[in-house]
Each structure stands twice: as C-alpha cells, then as structure tokens.
Amino acid sequence: MPDPRHDVAHEAGLVVPAADGSPLLTDHYFPRAAGDFPTLLVRSPYGRGIPWAPMFGILFAEQGFHVVLQSSRGTGGSGGTYASWQHEAADGRVTVAWLRRQPWFTGVLGTLGPSALGYAQWALAAAPPPELRAMVVQVGLHDLHGFFYPSGRAPGPFALESALVSTLGRMHYGRGVLAFARAALRLRRHLRKITRTLPLGETYGPGLGGRVPFLDEAMARPDPEDAHWQGADVGDAAARAAVPTSLITGWHDVFLDQTLQQYARLRRAGCDTALLVGPWTHNSAMQQGWVDVFAETLAWLRAHLCDDASGLRETRVRVHVGGRQEWRELSDWPPVATGRRWYLDGERDGALSARSPEGAPPLSFRYDPADPTPSVGGPLLSRTAGPRDNAALEARDDVLTFTTPPLAEPLDVLGTVAVELRVTTDTGYADVFARLCDVDERGRSVNVCDGIRRLDPATAGSAAGPAEVTVAMSPTAHSFAAGHRVRLQISGGAHPRFARNTGTDEPLPTATRLVPVVISLHHPSALVLPRTDPEAEGAERAERARSQTKKAFMPSTSDR
C-alpha cells in the first residue's frame, strides 16, 4: 500500500436531501491540507462504517481526495423507504447537486465502490452529470434481474443462496457488526431447512427474521420483461458511456458475467476503459485482492481526476491465469480464439475425445429434487465460494464426468467455455448444470468455471428426437498443466446455489411437489474450449512492444 500523503479530517452525519426530501446521512473525509482536491462519491446500502470508512473514506482521503460516503435511502440511518433500485439514479443526481453547493467541491468528480455500490454508479451514469470524470466499478452489477436469475436465459434457475445472503446484507449490514453477525448466524442455522422445505416462499422467513417484499417479488417474477423489473437494468449506460471507467472482477465473482458485459458495451461505445480480472471471489477481491484492487483504482482515479497517468498499465486488460498462477497483459477481451471440440464418449466416468463416438447409446442419469445434487464452490457470496475439491460431488450417481487423458503439453483456455448437448428428458422439466474442472496428477478435481441451463417441454427434447442445447459457462483464463487432465461434469443442478428444479411447472415460491427426471445425453455432444490464435497472440505482443518503445522515446509532460 502507498504511504499516506495527507492526514485526514472527518465530518460525520451530514444531511443531504434525497429526491423526495428524505434525509440521506453522509460522511465527508478530506485531506487536512490547503489546496484543491477532486471528490469521490460512494453511495452504499450497507452503511457507512466498516469496511467502507477505512477502505474508501480514510485511504483515499490520505491520497488527496475528498470522499463523500452516503447511505442510500432507507438504509444506514438515512430516511425514506428502501427500494432495490428505484431511487438510485434520482438520489445520486440530487447528491451531485448538493456537492455543487459545497465550497470545497472543485467540479471534478469520480465514483467508486463494489457490488451494489457499483450499481449506484451505473444508475448515476445513465444520465451522467457533467462533473463526472471517472468511475471505478469493483465486482459490481448493473442488472438486478440478472443477479437473481444469472443463467442469461428466461426462464432460468433462481440463484437461491446468493439471493438469501444478499438480502441478509441489505437488511442488516448497515445496523452494525454485532447486529449483522447475529443475523448471519440465524440464517446459517435455518439455511438447510429453508432450502429443503416447500413451499420456498413460506419457509425462508425465519432465516431472515420475517418476509422480505423485494425477495418475494424476485422469486415470483422470473420473466425479465415483467413490469416489476422495469428500470432495474441500468446496463445501457455502458452502451452510450463517455465517462472513463475501470472495471474490476474475479473469475469466481458472482458478477463476472455482468462485468464482462459492461466491458464489451464500453468498448463498442468507444469509451476509455480498463479491465482487471483476478483469481478472486466476490468477497476475496476486496480482501485478499485489496492491494491489487486499490492500486488499480488509485491509478485510474489519479489519471482521470488529477492528470497523473504515471500509474496506469500499458495494456487495456490484465487477467490472472489460473494453473500458471501468473498475470497476463492483453490488448482486449476476449482474445481472438476458435472453438476446439472435445466429444463426450463412454459411460459414467467417460472420456473426452477428439472424435464423436459413432452409434453409441445415450448417456443417462436421474435427478431427484428430493435429494438434489449439491453445489460445491464456484461463484457465490458465501465463504464456500471459489475453487474447491470436487471429489465427493463427482462420486454421486447423478453426476456424469468426462475426462481427457493426461495432457502432453500445457493447454491454455482464455475465453468463454460452452457445452453443446443433444438432450432428452422423460418429463420435460429439468436443469442441466455443466462444470469444467482441472484434474491434477493426484486425481484432485478442482472447478474452473461452470454454467446452468433450464429446460422445459419446448426445449427438453422428446421421443421425436433430442433437442440441441448449449450450456454457456462463465469465461475463464486457465492453463491446464502438462500431466493434468481436463474434466467436464454434467448434472441436474447445484443446490442450494440454485433453487432446485422441482420437476413441475409450479411457480417457485408456491411449488409443493417434487418429481424426479431422467436426463439423457445423445451423441454427438461436445465440450467447446476457446483456442487462442497464435498469430493473433504474436501480433498482440509485437504491438505491445512497439507501444512500449514509442512511450520510452516520448517526451515527458515537463519536457513539453
């Protein structure tokens, strides 16, 4: 961490009127020094204490910024009624109007923050004030529906565990550490009963201290086109953005896919942007990854608010490559790649082979929602997130695995992974969960990335023939070492990460029946891995070398 440049002073409990006049409690941190300093706005539904006060208020004020830390409406002592997204844009705009009246405000503004604090930034950027010069969105989201239903397709499985944990945080985090700890212990005690008892809409209450209207609405309205979700997706701000934006995420972050969507939209809009993807979960990015996250954030803010670009890296994209445990600089994301297919072959504990098996029978397994396939690691908000040993999961009868022979040379996978399946089911109602794993020489299987797809009678295949289904996994950057094996898992769910498919068309919050399903995979079905183009990689390295050489001979600002 850099040495502090200034001592810090603090004004607590300032009142900023919300768009409806409700008092928004606001803390102001600033350098105890003469001179003008740019301002950073951080709007939070999780209170203004730990960790935001030390991480943002103190650390960035020490580096020469005014930091305005504000509790969203109805949270952290602020007045009014809390709403998941409806007030963020309007309250952000009136807060900027309040800043204009402050004698210390220079008209140079940046925003930063993770998770829901990132959502507040995108809401403000939908109609950005002229003072907004830079944003840093850390493990942030822009689409509330996409958080609850992250498969990218409608209808999709409900992200049950993350929904419960997120609701816990929104309800209790701003009430103080002890209150939050008690609420978290209560949810943990009730979690198994909540996730195993029907109907789900009536059983979660004891774990959260009562019914939660916005959680009820989220479960009851899976269609993103439902009027309930109108205005909940502020991602279009990235498609027309002109505010320089730095994006930070992790390969096991619940908002990885949304962050990469933001990056793609910013690039298409021609906006100045940068992307950092580390070996992190949603929580560990702001804990174990904090030194890297802070350095990236500070460099971006100094470049765009203080005209000091000395801390910026050479390339637009920096990603951590798993397996090699190294950082790689890229000119863009995703790298240029073509799809390489590995075909599913054999019975249970089958193989991944370069050729499709001819005339082989379908591969089948039975998914029973009364004994749902458990979730192990992956992108979660809980402490069990991230890479985990999948041995116990892969030993279950309702999990099929397909594995390559030991690799003769390293295999780099950078980009989006997918599985192209030909599927039938005996009931028409099922989920298909696919996971890519790295198996080392000792046989330890560790998850790299995964994805899920919901089937219904129109997409699940029938006696007339199998349906062609693609299960997209989250993008990754991972290197399988020589001697390791590539493994694909196929199962019927990952519970309680996703609410189990009950096997019926009953709505999620009121479903009371559990019906098993037999899922059959027909040939040819294949795992598709992105294979980077060596020529494109060589051209990228050459362009980077030219850029570095050019910069070395460019005069400095003082020389000009």
Summary of the structure (lengths in Angstrom):
residues: 560
radius of gyration: 24.5
end to end distance: 31.3
largest distance: 79.5
contacts: 1987
relative contact order: 0.11
helix: 28%
strand: 31%
